[in-house]
């Protein structure tokens, strides 16, 4: 990866690192208000739900868009992030690896989850598996919406990143990161199933 994408990853890490503390402080304040008896009502519930969602997204984005490093990420931490982000939504994500995984691999998996999410606008299930270092994401939905222009980028087609929408940035990042990790991405899809392997 060139210096520019590395700087982008560092910027992502910095933004997420700096935002997680004030959001955590707001959440702590809400808990204190609840303990003091002044945290009731629909307004406080809405604030608490929004803060929880923001915290989950930042924790997810910190791994997906931040610098990878050499750390390992445990099953409990990953499942907590995915639970906080997707519980109650239309998409159900199951994280099957039970042992700690390298942060670089988890970053690819998180970016792949974001890619799959775009193909499942009406929800569905997404299962993440890892066997002997090989990863497979299987997405199932009643209706798939696979944008061939985006998905072709994952399989080695030239990435036209200047035309990417912010919501599709993962399609521009994941092939470059996979290449840096010595991995090749393979994609298969039909009307109800999408499989992404790396």
C-alpha positions in Angstrom: 0.0 0.0 0.0 1.3 3.4 -0.8 1.9 6.2 1.7 -1.4 7.9 1.0 -3.7 5.0 1.9 -1.5 4.5 5.0 -2.1 8.1 6.0 -5.8 7.6 5.3 -5.9 4.6 7.7 -4.1 6.7 10.4 -6.6 9.5 9.9 -9.4 7.0 10.4 -7.8 5.7 13.6 -7.2 9.2 14.9 -10.8 10.3 14.3 -12.3 7.2 15.9 -9.9 7.3 18.8 -10.7 11.0 19.5 -14.5 10.5 19.2 -14.9 7.4 21.3 -13.9 9.2 24.6 -16.5 12.0 24.5 -19.2 9.5 23.3 -18.3 7.2 26.2 -18.5 10.2 28.6 -22.0 11.0 27.3 -23.0 7.4 27.9 -21.5 7.5 31.5 -23.4 10.8 32.1 -26.7 9.1 31.1 -26.0 6.2 33.4 -25.4 8.6 36.3 -28.6 10.5 35.6 -30.5 7.2 35.6 -29.0 6.2 38.9 -29.9 9.6 40.3 -33.5 9.1 39.2 -33.5 11.8 36.5 -32.8 9.6 33.5 -36.3 8.5 32.6 -38.6 9.4 29.8 -38.6 8.8 26.0 -36.2 11.7 25.4 -33.5 10.1 27.5 -34.1 6.7 26.0 -33.7 8.2 22.5 -30.4 9.9 23.5 -29.1 6.7 25.1 -30.0 4.6 22.0 -28.3 7.1 19.7 -25.2 7.3 21.8 -25.0 3.5 21.9 -25.4 3.3 18.1 -22.7 6.0 17.6 -20.3 4.1 20.0 -20.9 0.8 18.1 -20.3 2.4 14.7 -17.1 4.1 15.8 -15.7 0.9 17.3 -16.5 -0.9 14.1 -15.1 1.8 11.9 -11.9 2.0 14.0 -11.2 -1.5 13.0 -12.5 -1.4 9.4 -10.9 1.9 8.4 -8.1 2.4 10.9 -4.5 1.2 10.8 -4.3 -2.6 11.3 -1.2 -3.0 13.5 -0.1 -6.4 14.8 -2.7 -6.9 17.6 -5.0 -9.9 17.9 -8.7 -9.2 18.4 -10.7 -11.7 20.5 -14.0 -13.3 19.8 -15.8 -11.5 22.7 -14.7 -8.1 21.5 -15.8 -8.7 17.9 -19.1 -10.2 18.9 -19.8 -7.2 21.2 -19.2 -4.7 18.4 -21.3 -6.6 16.0 -24.1 -7.1 18.5 -24.2 -3.5 19.5 -24.2 -2.4 15.8 -26.7 -4.9 14.3 -29.0 -6.0 17.1 -32.6 -5.0 16.4 -31.8 -4.3 12.7 -32.8 -6.0 9.5 -29.3 -7.6 9.1 -28.2 -10.5 11.4 -24.4 -11.0 11.5 -22.9 -14.2 13.0 -19.2 -14.2 13.8 -18.0 -17.9 13.9 -14.3 -17.7 14.6 -13.9 -18.6 18.3 -10.2 -17.8 18.7 -8.5 -14.4 18.6 -7.8 -13.2 15.0 -5.1 -10.8 13.6 -6.4 -7.3 13.4 -5.5 -7.1 9.7 -7.8 -10.1 9.0 -10.6 -8.7 11.1 -10.3 -5.4 9.2 -10.8 -7.2 5.9 -13.8 -9.1 7.4 -15.4 -5.9 8.6 -14.9 -4.2 5.2 -16.4 -7.3 3.6 -19.4 -7.1 6.0 -19.9 -3.5 4.8 -19.7 -4.6 1.2 -22.3 -7.4 1.8 -24.5 -4.9 3.6 -24.9 -2.8 0.5 -26.3 -5.9 -1.4 -28.9 -6.6 1.3 -31.0 -3.4 1.6 -34.0 -5.4 2.9 -31.9 -7.3 5.4 -31.0 -11.0 5.8 -28.3 -13.0 7.5 -24.6 -12.9 7.1 -22.3 -15.6 8.5 -18.5 -15.0 8.9 -16.4 -18.2 8.9 -12.6 -18.7 9.1 -10.8 -22.0 8.6 -7.0 -22.3 8.5 -6.6 -18.6 7.7 -9.2 -18.7 4.9 -12.2 -16.5 5.3 -15.7 -16.9 3.9 -18.7 -14.6 4.3 -22.1 -16.0 3.3 -24.9 -13.6 2.8 -28.5 -14.9 2.5 -31.5 -12.7 1.7 -34.9 -12.9 0.0 -33.7 -10.2 -2.4 -30.1 -9.3 -3.3 -29.1 -6.0 -4.9 -25.6 -6.6 -6.3 -24.1 -3.6 -8.1 -21.8 -5.3 -10.6 -19.7 -2.2 -11.1 -18.8 -2.2 -7.4 -18.4 -5.9 -6.9 -16.2 -6.3 -10.0 -13.7 -4.1 -8.2 -13.2 -6.8 -5.5 -12.2 -9.4 -8.1 -9.4 -7.4 -9.6 -11.2 -5.1 -12.0 -9.7 -1.6 -12.2 -11.0 0.5 -9.3 -12.4 3.9 -10.4 -12.2 5.4 -6.9 -12.8 8.9 -8.0 -16.5 8.0 -8.8 -17.1 6.1 -5.5 -19.7 7.4 -3.2 -18.7 7.8 0.5 -21.0 5.0 1.4 -19.1 2.7 -1.0 -15.6 3.5 0.1 -15.1 -0.1 1.3 -15.2 -1.3 -2.3 -12.2 0.8 -3.1 -10.3 -0.1 0.1 -10.7 -3.9 0.4 -8.9 -4.9 -2.8 -5.9 -2.8 -2.0 -5.7 -4.1 1.6 -6.2 -7.7 0.5 -3.4 -7.3 -2.0 -1.1 -5.9 0.7 -2.0 -9.0 2.8 -1.2 -11.4 0.0 -4.9 -12.4 -0.4 -7.2 -12.7 -3.4 -10.9 -11.9 -3.1 -13.4 -14.2 -4.8 -17.1 -13.4 -5.1 -20.0 -15.6 -6.1 -23.7 -14.5 -6.1 -27.2 -15.3 -7.3 -30.6 -14.0 -6.5 -30.6 -15.0 -2.8 -27.0 -15.8 -1.9 -23.7 -14.0 -2.0 -20.4 -15.5 -1.0 -17.2 -13.5 -0.5 -13.9 -15.3 0.2 -10.4 -14.2 0.9 
